[in-house]
């Protein structure tokens, strides 16, 4: 493999367009990317130089990692601009399938109908899913003075179904000895947009608490009413502003809010990247997909010690054939970088994600090598 360009740095060097964006936010480094130590002292980009402006869209859960990835990639490619619109997984897939983005970020794999739809924009082999980001979904809450509670699957499902409404309910007290749970209303907050995080969360509830959570798995919240907000930052902000509130969100975004330990087998497992990685490693591939599609069937009911199966895996949704060689070259190089050891370590530092395994990274490299172009 030939390394054609190398960005040497002890920390991230931002491309000019991103510098302007960050400066406009009123902070020298609001993402914390300036202090990232790049593994090996640099970022290697494989393949011929690329140039142009390329658009991606999708999951807001990977926004922090994506900003750092874009910054690094643009730093190594002076003539490239990478845009990413964190409009949610569903919106990103729709934009990609309409031809408005060269890749989508999605916390939910393509459905069979979406794979068929992708033939219109991607050609006869359609689109594939490549896992580039692994992170636990935190069930996070705002209870002053309490930073951790235990939530069994049934109690969690009852809370978000609206059946368990008080923090000092005996069912919660029984699972939390020694914790002074307050006499306070529980305010569940869900995503208002079509969200891969919602799809993963409802999949978890439907698997581990099927007697309580009887709704279909979907990226759209299945219940009417209740408090809601747009995007990951929206639900986190809503909980920060409401004492007693609780939501589900990518763990990297919850800040100082409290988080729940979930029940796996006979133990309480706290949210962690290591637990998320263990759950992913214990999960098989989805059957019946294209040989280069790396969609995973997450085992939500695993009893592997230390595994945290309330996890999201964000996939890069890409075509196996692009109309232009420039788009194909960009996708091979940019997605290849995100899945590389350097890219995964950068995401871990910025977003607290769990690096994918070396074997999975090699499979992604093989899939990317299969991408072709019409011209």
LOTORKE-377642 format. One record per residue: residue number from 1; residue in three letters; chain; x, y, z of N, C-alpha, C in turn. Coordinates in steps of 0.1 Angstrom, whole numbers, always signed. Each point is the difference from the previous one (the first is absolute). Layout:
BEGIN
   resi   resn   chain      nx      ny      nz     cax     cay     caz      cx      cy      cz
    NUM    Ala       A       X       Y       Z       X       Y       Z       X       Y       Z
...
REM end
This chain:
BEGIN
   resi   resn   chain      nx      ny      nz     cax     cay     caz      cx      cy      cz
      1    Unk       A      +8     -12      +0      -8     +12      +0      +9     +12      +0
      2    Unk       A      -2      +9      -9      +8     +12      -2      -6     +12      +8
      3    Unk       A      +8      +6      +8      -4     +12      +7      +4     +12      -8
      4    Unk       A     -10      +7      -6      +3     +11      -9      +1     +14      +7
      5    Unk       A      -7      +1     +12      +1     +13      +7      +0      -3     +15
      6    Unk       A      +7      +8      +7      +1      -2     +15      -1     +13      +7
      7    Unk       A     -10      +2      +8      -1     +12      +8      +7      -2     +13
      8    Unk       A     +12      +7      +2      +8      -1     +12      -5      +9     +10
      9    Unk       A      -3      -5     +12      -4      +9     +10      +0      -7     +14
     10    Unk       A      +2      +8     +10      -2      -6     +14     -14      +3      +4
     11    Unk       A      -7      +8      -8     -14      +3      +3      -7      +2     -13
     12    Unk       A     -13      +1      +0      -8      +2     -12      +2     +14      -6
     13    Unk       A      +3      +0     -13      +1     +12      -8     -13      +2      -7
     14    Unk       A      -7     +11      +2     -13      +2      -6      +1      +6     -14
     15    Unk       A      -9      -4      -9      -1      +6     -13      -6     +14      +2
     16    Unk       A      +3      +9     -10      -4     +14      +2     -15      +2      +2
     17    Unk       A      -8      -7      -8     -14      +1      +1      -6      -3     +14
     18    Unk       A      +6     -11      +6      -4      -4     +13      +5      +9     +11
     19    Unk       A     +11      +6      -2      +5     +10     +10      -9     +11      +1
     20    Unk       A      -5      +5     -12     -10     +11      +0     -13      -4      +8
     21    Unk       A      -4     -12      -3     -13      -5      +7      +2      +0     +15
     22    Unk       A     +11      -6      +4      +2      -1     +15      +2     +14      +6
     23    Unk       A      +7      +9      -7      +2     +13      +6     -13      +7      +1
     24    Unk       A      -9      -2      -9     -13      +7      +1      -8      -5     +12
     25    Unk       A      +3     -11      +6      -7      -5     +11      +4      +7     +13
     26    Unk       A     +11      +8      -1      +4      +8     +12      +9      -8      +9
     27    Unk       A      +7     -10      -6      +9      -8      +8     +12      -3      -9
     28    Unk       A     +12      -1      +6     +12      -3      -7      +0     -15      -4
     29    Unk       A      -7      -8      +7      +0     -14      -2     -12      -7      +6
     30    Unk       A     -12      +3      -4     -12      -6      +7      -1     -15      +0
     31    Unk       A      +6      -6     -10      -1     -15      -1     +11      -7      +8
     32    Unk       A     +10      +8      +4     +11      -6      +7      +9      -7     -10
     33    Unk       A      +0      +3     -13      +8      -8      -9     +14      +5      -1
     34    Unk       A      +3     +11      +5     +14      +5      -1     +10      -7      +9
     35    Unk       A      -5      -8      +9      +9      -7      +9      +2     -15      -3
     36    Unk       A      -6      -4     -12      +1     -14      -3     +14      -4      -4
     37    Unk       A      +4     -11      +6     +13      -6      -4      -3     -10     -11
     38    Unk       A      +7      +3     -12      -3      -9     -11     +10     -12      +1
     39    Unk       A      -6     -12      -1      +8     -12      +1     +11      +0     -10
     40    Unk       A     +13      -3      +4     +11      -1     -10      +4     +14      -4
     41    Unk       A      -5     +10      +5      +5     +14      -3      -6      +5     -13
     42    Unk       A     -10      -7      -6      -5      +5     -13     -12      -8      -4
     43    Unk       A      -7      +5     -11     -11      -7      -6      +3      -3     -14
     44    Unk       A      +0     -13      -3      +3      -5     -13     -12      -1      -9
     45    Unk       A      +0      +5     -12     -11      +0      -9      +4      -8     -12
     46    Unk       A      -6     -11      -3      +4      -9     -11      -7      +4     -13
     47    Unk       A      +7      -1     -11      -7      +2     -13      +5     +14      -7
     48    Unk       A      -5      +2     -12      +4     +12      -7      -7     +13      +6
     49    Unk       A      +6     +11      -1      -5     +12      +5     -15      +3      -5
     50    Unk       A      -8      +4      +9     -14      +4      -4      -2     +14      +2
     51    Unk       A     -10      +6      -8      -3     +14      +2     -15      +1      -2
     52    Unk       A      -6     +11      +5     -14      +3      -1      -7      +1     +13
     53    Unk       A     -13      +2      -1      -9      +1     +12      -9     -12      +0
     54    Unk       A      +0      -7     +12      -7     -12      +1     -10      +1     +12
     55    Unk       A     -12      -5      -2     -10      +1     +11      -4     -13      +6
     56    Unk       A      -1      +0     +13      -6     -12      +7     -11      +6      +9
     57    Unk       A      -8      -9      +5     -11      +4      +8      -5     -12      +9
     58    Unk       A      -5      +3     +11      -6     -11      +8      +1      +2     +15
     59    Unk       A      +4     -11      +7      -1      -1     +14      +7     +11      +8
     60    Unk       A      -8      +6      +9      +6     +10      +9      +9      -6     +11
     61    Unk       A      -2     -13      +2      +8      -6     +11     +15      +0      -4
     62    Unk       A      +4      +0     -12     +14      +0      -4      +5     +14      -4
     63    Unk       A      -7     +10      +4      +3     +14      -5     +14      +4      +5
     64    Unk       A      +3      -3     +13     +13      +4      +5     +12      -7      -7
     65    Unk       A      -2     -13      -1     +10      -8      -7      +1      +4     -14
     66    Unk       A     -11      +3      -7      +1      +4     -14      +7     +13      -2
     67    Unk       A      -3      +9      +9      +7     +13      -1     +15      -2      +1
     68    Unk       A      +5      -8      +9     +14      -3      +1      +6      -7     -12
     69    Unk       A      -8     -10      -5      +4      -7     -12      +1     +10     -12
     70    Unk       A     -10      +8      -1      +1     +10     -11     +12      +9      +1
     71    Unk       A      +2      +5     +12     +11      +9      +2     +14      -7      -4
     72    Unk       A      +2     -12      +4     +12      -7      -3      +1      -2     -15
     73    Unk       A     -11      -5      -6      +1      -3     -14      +2     +12      -9
     74    Unk       A      -6     +11      +4      +2     +13      -8     +14      +5      +2
     75    Unk       A      +5      -2     +12     +14      +4      +3     +10      -7      -9
     76    Unk       A      -3     -13      -4      +9      -8      -8      -4      +2     -15
     77    Unk       A     -11      +7      -3      -4      +2     -14      -4     +14      -2
     78    Unk       A      +9      +8      -4      -2     +15      +0     -11      +4      -9
     79    Unk       A      -3      -9     -10     -10      +4     -10     -14      -7      +2
     80    Unk       A      -2      -5     +12     -12      -7      +3      -8      +7     +11
     81    Unk       A     -13      +1      -2      -9      +4     +11     -10     -11      +2
     82    Unk       A      -1      -4     +13     -10     -11      +3     -11      +7      +9
     83    Unk       A     -12      -1      -4     -11      +5      +7      -8     -11      +6
     84    Unk       A      -5      +2     +12      -9     -10      +6     -11      +6      +7
     85    Unk       A     -13      -3      -3     -12      +5      +6      -5     -10     +10
     86    Unk       A      +0      +3     +13      -5     -10     +10     -15      +1      +1
     87    Unk       A      -7      -4     -10     -15      +1      +0      -7     -12      +5
     88    Unk       A      +8     -10      +5      -6     -12      +5      +1     -11     -10
     89    Unk       A      +0     -12      +5      +3     -12      -9     -10      -1     -11
     90    Unk       A     -13      +1      +3     -10      -1     -10      +1     +10     -11
     91    Unk       A      +3     +13      +4      +1     +11      -9     +13      -2      -9
     92    Unk       A     +10      -5      +6     +13      -3      -7      -2     -10     -11
     93    Unk       A      -7     -11      +4      -2     -11     -10      -9      +5     -11
     94    Unk       A     -10      +8      +3      -9      +5     -11      +8      +9      -9
     95    Unk       A      +9      +9      +6      +7      +9      -9     +10      -8      -9
     96    Unk       A      +6     -10      +6      +9      -9      -8      -7      -7     -11
     97    Unk       A     -12      -5      +3      -7      -8     -10      -6      +9     -11
     98    Unk       A      -1     +13      +3      -5     +10     -10     +11      +5      -8
     99    Unk       A     +13      -4      +3     +11      +5      -8      +6     +13      +5
    100    Unk       A      -4      +4     +13      +4     +13      +5     +13      -1      +9
    101    Unk       A      +5     -12      +2     +12      -2      +8      +8     -12      -5
    102    Unk       A     +13      +0      +1      +8     -11      -5      +1     -11     +11
    103    Unk       A      -3      +3     +12      -1     -10     +10     -10      +5     +11
    104    Unk       A      -5     -10      +7      -9      +4     +12      +6      -6     +12
    105    Unk       A      -2      +6     +11      +3      -6     +13     -13      -4      +7
    106    Unk       A      -1     -13      +3     -12      -5      +5      +2     -10     +12
    107    Unk       A      -8      +2     +11      +0      -9     +11      -9     -11      -2
    108    Unk       A      -5      -2     -12      -9     -10      -4      +4      -5     -14
    109    Unk       A      +1     -13      -2      +4      -5     -13     -11      +2     -10
    110    Unk       A      +3      -1     -13     -10      +2     -10     -10     -12      +1
    111    Unk       A     -12      +4      -2     -11     -10      -1      +0      -7     -14
    112    Unk       A      -7     -11      -1      +0      -7     -13      -6     +10     -11
    113    Unk       A     -10      +7      +4      -6     +10     -10     +10     +11      -4
    114    Unk       A      +8      +4     +10     +10     +11      -3     +11      -6      -9
    115    Unk       A      +4     -12      +2     +10      -6      -8      -5      -1     -15
    116    Unk       A     -13      -3      -1      -6      +0     -14      +0     +14      -6
    117    Unk       A      -4     +10      +9      +0     +14      -5     +14      +5      -4
    118    Unk       A     +10      -6      +7     +14      +5      -3      +4      -4     -14
    119    Unk       A      -6     -10      -6      +4      -3     -13      -2     +11     -10
    120    Unk       A      -9      +9      +3      -3     +12      -9     +12     +10      +0
    121    Unk       A      +7      +1     +11     +11     +10      +1     +14      -7      +0
    122    Unk       A      +0     -13      +4     +13      -6      +1      +3     -11     -10
    123    Unk       A     -10      -2      -9      +3     -10     -10      -4     -14      +4
    124    Unk       A      +3     -10      -8      -6     -14      +2      +4      -7     +13
    125    Unk       A     +11      +4      +7      +4      -6     +12      -5      +7     +12
    126    Unk       A      -5     +12      -2      -6      +8     +11      +9      +5     +10
    127    Unk       A      -5      +2     +13      +8      +6     +10      +3     -10     +11
    128    Unk       A     +10      +3      +8      +4      -9     +11      +2      +8     +13
    129    Unk       A      +0      -7     +11      +2      +6     +13     +14      -4      +6
    130    Unk       A      +8     +10      +4     +13      -3      +5      +1      +6     +15
    131    Unk       A      +2      -8     +10      +0      +5     +14     +13      +8      +3
    132    Unk       A      -2     +12      +3     +12      +9      +2      +0      +6     +14
    133    Unk       A     -10      -2      +8      -1      +7     +13      -8      -9     +10
    134    Unk       A      +5      -3     +11      -7      -8     +10      +0      +8     +13
    135    Unk       A     -12      +1      +6      -2      +8     +12     -12      -5      +8
    136    Unk       A      +1      +0     +13     -11      -4      +8     -11     +12      +0
    137    Unk       A     -12      -4      +1     -11      +9      +2      -2      +1     +15
    138    Unk       A      +2     +12      +5      -3      +2     +14     -14      +4      +3
    139    Unk       A      -6      -6     +10     -12      +4      +5      +3     +11     +11
    140    Unk       A      -2     +12      -3      +6     +11      +8     -11      +8      +6
    141    Unk       A      +2      +6     +12     -10      +6      +8      +5     +12      +7
    142    Unk       A      -9      +8      +6      +3     +12      +7      -6      -1     +14
    143    Unk       A      +8      -5      +9      -4      -1     +15     +12      +6      +8
    144    Unk       A      -1     +12      +4     +11      +6      +8      +4      -8     +11
    145    Unk       A     +14      -2      +1      +5      -8     +11      +1     -15      -3
    146    Unk       A      -6      -5     -11      +0     -14      -4      +6      -1     -14
    147    Unk       A     +11      -8      -1      +7      -1     -13      -2     -14      -6
    148    Unk       A      -6      -9      +8      -2     -14      -6     -12      -6      +7
    149    Unk       A      -8      -7      -9     -11      -8      +5      +0     -14      -7
    150    Unk       A      -6     -10      +5      -1     -13      -6     -14      +0      -7
    151    Unk       A      -1      -4     -13     -13      -1      -6      -1     -14      -7
    152    Unk       A      -9      -8      +6      -2     -13      -6      -7      +2     -14
    153    Unk       A      +0     -10      -9      -7      +2     -13     -14      +3      +2
    154    Unk       A      -7      -6      +9     -15      +2      +2      -2     +14      +5
    155    Unk       A      +8      +5     +10      -2     +13      +5      +3     +11     -11
    156    Unk       A     +10      -3      -8      +3     +10     -10     -11      +1     -10
    157    Unk       A      -5     -12      -5     -11      +0      -9     -12      +7      +6
    158    Unk       A      -3      -3     +12     -12      +7      +7      +1     +15      +0
    159    Unk       A     +13      +5      +3      +2     +14      +0      -3      +6     -13
    160    Unk       A      +5      -5     -11      -1      +6     -13     -14      -3      -6
    161    Unk       A      -7     -10      +5     -14      -2      -4     -10      +9      +8
    162    Unk       A      +5      +7     +10      -8      +8      +8      -7      -6     +11
    163    Unk       A      +3     -13      +3      -7      -7     +11      +7      +1     +14
    164    Unk       A     +13      +4      +0      +7      +2     +13      +3     +15      +0
    165    Unk       A      -6      +7      +9      +0     +15      -1      +7      +7     +12
    166    Unk       A      +4      -7     +10      +6      +7     +12     +14      -7      +2
    167    Unk       A     +10      +9      +4     +13      -5      +2      +1      -8     +13
    168    Unk       A     -10      +2     +10      +1      -8     +12     -10     -12      -1
    169    Unk       A      -4      -4     -11      -8     -11      -2      +6     -13      +6
    170    Unk       A      -7      -8      +8      +6     -12      +6      +8      -9      -9
    171    Unk       A      -4      -1     -13      +8      -8      -9     +14      +5      -2
    172    Unk       A      +1     +14      -1     +14      +6      -2      +7      -1     +14
    173    Unk       A      -6      +3     +11      +6      -1     +13      +6     -14      +2
    174    Unk       A      -7     -10      -4      +5     -14      +3     +13      -3      -7
    175    Unk       A      +2      +6     -12     +12      -2      -8     +11      +9      +4
    176    Unk       A      -2     +10      +9     +10     +10      +3      +2      +2     +15
    177    Unk       A      +4     -11      +7      +2      +1     +14     +11     +11      +3
    178    Unk       A      -3      +8     +10      +9     +10      +4      +0     +13      -7
    179    Unk       A      -9      +0     -11      -1     +13      -8     -13      +6      +5
    180    Unk       A      +1     +13      +3     -12      +8      +5      -7      +5     -12
    181    Unk       A      -9      -8      -6      -7      +5     -12     -11     +10      +4
    182    Unk       A      -1     +11      -6      -9     +10      +4     -15      -2      -3
    183    Unk       A      -8      +6      +7     -15      +1      -3      -2     +10     -11
    184    Unk       A      +2      -5     -13      +1      +9     -11      -6      -7     -12
    185    Unk       A      -7      +8      -9      -5      -6     -12     +11      -3     -10
    186    Unk       A      -1     -11      -6      +9      -4     -11      -5      +6     -13
    187    Unk       A      +9      +7      -7      -4      +6     -13      +8      -6     -11
    188    Unk       A      -5     -10      -7      +7      -6     -11      +1     +10     -12
    189    Unk       A     +11      +0      -7      +2      +8     -12      +5      -9     -11
    190    Unk       A      -7      +1     -11      +4      -8     -12      +3      +9     -12
    191    Unk       A      +6      -7     -10      +4      +8     -12     -13      +3      -8
    192    Unk       A      +0     +12      -6     -12      +4      -8      +3      -3     -15
    193    Unk       A     +13      -3      -3      +3      -3     -14      +2     -15      -2
    194    Unk       A      +1      -3     -13      +2     -14      -4     +15      -3      +4
    195    Unk       A      +2      -9     +10     +13      -1      +6      +4     -14      +1
    196    Unk       A     +13      -3      -4      +6     -13      +2      +2      -3     +15
    197    Unk       A      +2     +10      +8      +1      -3     +14     -13      -5      +6
    198    Unk       A     -11      +6      -5     -13      -5      +4      -2     -14      -4
    199    Unk       A      +4      -3     -13      -2     -14      -5      +8     -10      +9
    200    Unk       A     +12      +4      +3      +8      -9      +9      -6      -2     +14
    201    Unk       A      -5     +12      +5      -6      -1     +14     -12      -8      +0
    202    Unk       A      -9      +2     -10     -13      -8      +0      +3     -14      -3
    203    Unk       A     +10      -3      -8      +4     -14      -2      +5      -7     +13
    204    Unk       A      +7      +8      +8      +4      -6     +13     -12      -3      +9
    205    Unk       A      -9     +10      +1     -11      -2      +8      -9     -11      -4
    206    Unk       A      -2      -1     -14      -9     -11      -5      +6     -13      +2
    207    Unk       A     +14      -1      +1      +6     -13      +2      +1      -4     +15
    208    Unk       A      +3      +9      +9      +2      -3     +14     -12      +2      +9
    209    Unk       A     -10      +7      -5     -12      +2      +8     -12      -1      -9
    210    Unk       A      -1     -11      -7     -10      -2     -10     -15      +0      +5
    211    Unk       A      -1      -4     +13     -13      +0      +6      -6     +14      +3
    212    Unk       A     +10     +10      +1      -4     +14      +3      +0      +8     -13
    213    Unk       A     +12      -1      -8      +1      +8     -12      -5      -8     -12
    214    Unk       A     -12      +3      -4      -7      -8     -10      -1      +7     -13
    215    Unk       A      +7     +11      -1      +0      +8     -13     +11      -5     -10
    216    Unk       A      -3      +3     -12     +10      -4     -10     +13      +8      +1
    217    Unk       A     +11      -6      -4     +13      +6      +0      +0     +10     -11
    218    Unk       A      +4     +13      +3      -1     +10     -10      +9     +12      +3
    219    Unk       A      +5      +7     -10      +7     +12      +3      -9     +12      +4
    220    Unk       A     -13      -2      -2     -10     +10      +4      -6      -4     +13
    221    Unk       A      +0      +9     +10      -6      -4     +13     -14      -5      -1
    222    Unk       A      -3     -12      +5     -13      -6      -3     -12      +5      +8
    223    Unk       A      +3      +7     +11     -11      +5      +8      -4     +14      -3
    224    Unk       A     -12      +4      +2      -4     +14      -2      +1      +8     +13
    225    Unk       A      +2     +13      -1      +1      +8     +12     +14      -1      +6
    226    Unk       A      +1      +6     +12     +13      +0      +7      +9     +10      -4
    227    Unk       A     +11      +2      +7     +10     +10      -3      +9      -5     -11
    228    Unk       A      +4      +9      -9      +9      -5     -10      +9     +12      -5
    229    Unk       A     +11      -3      -7      +9     +10      -5      +7      -5     -12
    230    Unk       A      +5      +9      -8      +7      -4     -13     +15      -3      +3
    231    Unk       A      +4     -11      -5     +15      -4      +0      +5      -3     +14
    232    Unk       A     +12      -5      +0      +6      -4     +13      +2     +12      +9
    233    Unk       A      +5     +11      -5      +2     +11      +8     -13      +6      +6
    234    Unk       A     -11      -2      -8     -13      +5      +4      -5      -8     +12
    235    Unk       A      +0     -13      +0      -5      -7     +12      +9      +1     +12
    236    Unk       A     +13      +1      -2      +9      +3     +11      -2     +13      +6
    237    Unk       A      -2     +10      -8      -3     +14      +5     -13      +0      +8
    238    Unk       A     -10      -7      -5     -13      -1      +7      +1      -6     +14
    239    Unk       A      +8     -10      +1      +2      -7     +13      +8      +9      +9
    240    Unk       A     +10      +7      -5      +8      +9      +8      -9     +11      +6
    241    Unk       A     -10      +4      -7      -9     +11      +5     -12      -5      +8
    242    Unk       A      -1     -13      +2     -12      -5      +7      +4     -10     +11
    243    Unk       A      -1      +4     +12      +2      -9     +11     -10     -11      +0
    244    Unk       A      +5     -12      +1      -9     -12      -1      -1      -6     -14
    245    Unk       A      +6      +7     -10      -1      -5     -14     +10     -12      -2
    246    Unk       A      -4      -8     -10      +9     -11      -4      -1      -2     -15
    247    Unk       A     +11      -4      -7      -1      -2     -14     +11     -11      -4
    248    Unk       A      +1      -3     -13     +10      -9      -5      +8      +8     -10
    249    Unk       A     +13      -2      +0      +9      +8      -9     +13      -6      -1
    250    Unk       A      +7      +3     -11     +14      -5      -1      +8      +4     +13
    251    Unk       A      +7      -9      +6      +6      +2     +13     +10     +12      -1
    252    Unk       A      +6      +2     -12     +10     +11      +0      -5     +14      +1
    253    Unk       A     -14      +1      +0      -6     +13      +0      -7      +4     +13
    254    Unk       A      +1      -9     +10      -9      +3     +12      +7      +9     +10
    255    Unk       A     +13      +2      -1      +6     +10      +9      +0      -5     +15
    256    Unk       A      -5      +9      +8      +0      -3     +15     -13      -5      +5
    257    Unk       A      -9      -4      -9     -13      -6      +4      +3     -14      +6
    258    Unk       A     -10      -4      +8      +1     -14      +5      -2     -10     -10
    259    Unk       A      +5     -12      +2      -3     -11     -10      -4     -13      +8
    260    Unk       A      -8      -8      -7      -5     -12      +6      +9     -12      -4
    261    Unk       A      +1      -9     +10      +6     -13      -2     -11      -9      -4
    262    Unk       A      +2      -9     -10     -11      -9      -5      +3     -14      +5
    263    Unk       A     -10      -8      +0      +1     -14      +5      +3      -9     -12
    264    Unk       A     +12      -7      +1      +4      -9     -10      +3     -13      +8
    265    Unk       A      -8     -11      -3      +1     -12      +7      -3      +3     +15
    266    Unk       A      +9      -3      +9      -3      +3     +14      +8     +11      +5
    267    Unk       A      +6      +9      -8      +8     +11      +5      -5     +13      -6
    268    Unk       A      +4     +11      +7      -3     +13      -4     +12      +5      -8
    269    Unk       A      -2      +5     -12     +12      +4      -8      -2     +15      -3
    270    Unk       A     +10      +7      +3      +0     +14      -2      +4      +3     -15
    271    Unk       A      -4     +12      -5      +3      +3     -13     +15      +3      -2
    272    Unk       A      +6      -6     -11     +14      +1      -3      +3      -4     -14
    273    Unk       A     +10      +6      -6      +4      -4     -13      +4     -15      -1
    274    Unk       A      +7      -5     +11      +4     -14      +0     -11      -9      +0
    275    Unk       A     -11      +4      +8     -12      -9      +0      -7      +0     -14
    276    Unk       A      +0     +11      -6      -6      +1     -14      +8      -9      -9
    277    Unk       A     +13      +1      +0      +9      -8      -9      -3     -15      +3
    278    Unk       A      -1      -4     +12      -2     -14      +4     -14      -5      -6
    279    Unk       A     -10      +9      +0     -13      -4      -6      +1      -1     -15
    280    Unk       A      +7      +8      -6      +2      +0     -15      +8     -13      -4
    281    Unk       A     +10      -3      +7      +8     -12      -3      -8     -13      +2
    282    Unk       A     -10      +1      +8      -9     -12      +3     -11      -1     -10
    283    Unk       A      -1      +9     -10     -11      +1      -9      +3      -5     -14
    284    Unk       A      -9      -8      -6      +3      -5     -14      -3     +10     -11
    285    Unk       A      +4      -3     -12      -4      +8     -12     -15      -3      -3
    286    Unk       A      -6     +10      -6     -14      -3      -6      +2      -9     -12
    287    Unk       A      -9     -10      -1      +0      -9     -11      -7      +5     -12
    288    Unk       A      +3      -5     -12      -7      +4     -12      +4     +13      -6
    289    Unk       A     +11      +6      +4      +4     +13      -5     +11      -3     -11
    290    Unk       A      +4     +11      -7     +11      +0     -10     +12      -4      +7
    291    Unk       A      +9      -7      -7     +13      -5      +7      +8     +11      +6
    292    Unk       A      -1     +12      -6      +8     +11      +6      -8      +9     +10
    293    Unk       A     -13      -4      +3      -8      +7     +10      +4      -6     +13
    294    Unk       A      +4      +9     +10      +4      -4     +13     -10      +3     +11
    295    Unk       A     -13      +0      -3     -10      +2      +9      +1     -10     +12
    296    Unk       A      -3      +4     +12      +1      -8     +12     -13      -2      +6
    297    Unk       A      -3     -12      +5     -12      -3      +8      +4      +0     +15
    298    Unk       A      -2     +11      +6      +4      +2     +14      -8      -9      +9
    299    Unk       A      +8      -8      +8      -7      -9     +10      -3      +8     +12
    300    Unk       A     -12      +5      +1      -5      +8     +11      -1      -8     +13
    301    Unk       A      -2     -13      -2      -3      -8     +12     +13      -8      +5
    302    Unk       A     +11      +4      -5     +13      -7      +4      +1      +0     +15
    303    Unk       A      +6     -11      +5      +4      +0     +14     +15      -1      +2
    304    Unk       A      +8      +4     -11     +14      +1      +1      +4      +9     +12
    305    Unk       A      +9      -4      +8      +4      +8     +12      +6     +13      -5
    306    Unk       A      -5     +11      +6      +5     +14      -3      -6      +6     -13
    307    Unk       A      -7      -8      -8      -6      +6     -12     -11     +10      +3
    308    Unk       A      -1     +10      -8     -10     +11      +2      -8      +0     -13
    309    Unk       A     -11      -8      -2      -7      -2     -12      -9     +11      -5
    310    Unk       A      -1     +11      +9      -8     +11      -4     +10      +9      -8
    311    Unk       A      +3      -4     -12     +11      +6      -8      -5      +4     -13
    312    Unk       A      +6     +10      -6      -2      +4     -14     +13      -2      -8
    313    Unk       A      -2      -5     -12     +11      -1      -9      -4     +10     -12
    314    Unk       A      +8      +9      -2      -3     +10     -11      +8      -6     -13
    315    Unk       A      -8      +0     -11      +5      -6     -12      +2     +12     -10
    316    Unk       A     +10      -1      -8      +1      +8     -12      -7      -8     -11
    317    Unk       A     -11      +7      -5      -7      -6     -12      +6      +5     -13
    318    Unk       A      +5      -8      -8      +7      +4     -12      -5      -9     -12
    319    Unk       A      +3      +6     -12      -3      -8     -12     +11      -9      -3
    320    Unk       A      -3     -11      -7     +11      -9      -5      +4      +5     -14
    321    Unk       A      -8      +9      -6      +4      +6     -13      -5     +14      +0
    322    Unk       A     +10     +10      -3      -4     +14      -1      +1      +4     -15
    323    Unk       A      -7     +11      -3      +0      +5     -13     +14      +6      -4
    324    Unk       A      +6      +6     +10     +13      +7      -2     +11      -7      +7
    325    Unk       A     +12      +0      -6     +12      -5      +6      +4      +8     +13
    326    Unk       A      -3     +13      -1      +3      +9     +11      -7      -4     +13
    327    Unk       A     -14      -3      -2      -8      -4     +12      +5     -14      +5
    328    Unk       A      +3      -9      -9      +5     -13      +4     +13      +1      +8
    329    Unk       A     +10      +8      -6     +13      +1      +7      -2      +7     +13
    330    Unk       A      -9     +10      +1      -2      +6     +13      -5      -9     +10
    331    Unk       A     -11      -8      -3      -6      -9      +9     +10     -11      +5
    332    Unk       A      +8      -5      -9      +9     -10      +4     +10      +5     +10
    333    Unk       A      +5     +13      -3     +10      +5      +9      -6      +6     +13
    334    Unk       A     -11      +7      -1      -5      +6     +13      -5     -11      +9
    335    Unk       A      -9      -9      -5      -5     -10      +9     +11     -10      +4
    336    Unk       A     +10      -2      -9     +11      -8      +4      +8      +7     +12
    337    Unk       A      +1     +13      +0      +7      +7     +11      -8      -1     +12
    338    Unk       A     -14      +1      +0      -8      -1     +12      +2     -13      +7
    339    Unk       A      +1     -11      -8      +1     -13      +5     +14      -4      +4
    340    Unk       A     +10      +8      -4     +14      -3      +3      +3      +1     +15
    341    Unk       A     +11      -5      +4      +4      +1     +15      +1     +14      +4
    342    Unk       A      +6      +9      -8      +0     +14      +3     -13      +6      +1
    343    Unk       A      -9      -3     -10     -14      +6      +1      -7      -5     +12
    344    Unk       A      +1     -12      +3      -8      -6     +12      +6      +6     +13
    345    Unk       A     +13      +2      +1      +5      +6     +12      -4     +14      +2
    346    Unk       A      +0      +7     -12      -5     +14      +1     -14      +1      +5
    347    Unk       A      -9      -9      -6     -14      +0      +5      -1      -4     +14
    348    Unk       A      +8      -9      +5      +0      -4     +14      +4     +12      +9
    349    Unk       A      +9      +8      -4      +5     +12      +8     -11     +11      +0
    350    Unk       A      -6      +2     -12     -10     +11      -1     -13      -4      +6
    351    Unk       A      -4     -12      -3     -14      -4      +3      -2     -11     +10
    352    Unk       A     +12      -6      +4      -1     -11     +10      -6     -13      -6
    353    Unk       A      +1      -1     -13      -5     -12      -7     +10     -12      +2
    354    Unk       A      -5     -12      -4      +8     -12      +2      +6      -3     -14
    355    Unk       A     +13      -1      -1      +7      -3     -13      -5     -14      -5
    356    Unk       A      -3      +0     -13      -3     -13      -6     +12     -10      +0
    357    Unk       A      -3     -12      -1     +11     -10      +0      +8      +0     -13
    358    Unk       A     +12      -5      +1      +9      +0     -11      -6      -9     -11
    359    Unk       A      -7     -11      +3      -6      -8     -10     -11      +7      -7
    360    Unk       A      -8      +7      +7     -11      +8      -6      +6     +11      -9
    361    Unk       A     +10      +6      +4      +7     +11      -8      +5      -6     -13
    362    Unk       A      +5     -12      +1      +5      -7     -13     -11      -3      -9
    363    Unk       A     -11      -5      +6     -12      -2      -9      -5     +12      -7
    364    Unk       A      +0     +11      +8      -4     +13      -6      +9      +4     -12
    365    Unk       A     +13      -2      +2     +10      +3     -10      -3      -8     -13
    366    Unk       A      -4     -13      +2      -3      -9     -11     -12      +5      -7
    367    Unk       A     -11      +4      +7     -12      +5      -6      +3     +13      -8
    368    Unk       A      +8      +9      +6      +3     +13      -7      +7      -2     -13
    369    Unk       A      +9     -10      +0      +8      -3     -12      -9      -5     -11
    370    Unk       A     -12      -5      +3     -10      -4     -10      -8     +11      -7
    371    Unk       A      +2     +12      +5      -8     +12      -5      +6      +3     -14
    372    Unk       A      -9      +2      -9      +4      +4     -14      -7     +13      -4
    373    Unk       A      +3      +5     -12      -7     +11      -6      -4      -2     -14
    374    Unk       A     -10      +7      -5      -4      -2     -14     +11      +6      -9
    375    Unk       A      +5     +12      +3     +10      +7      -9     +14      -3      +5
REM end
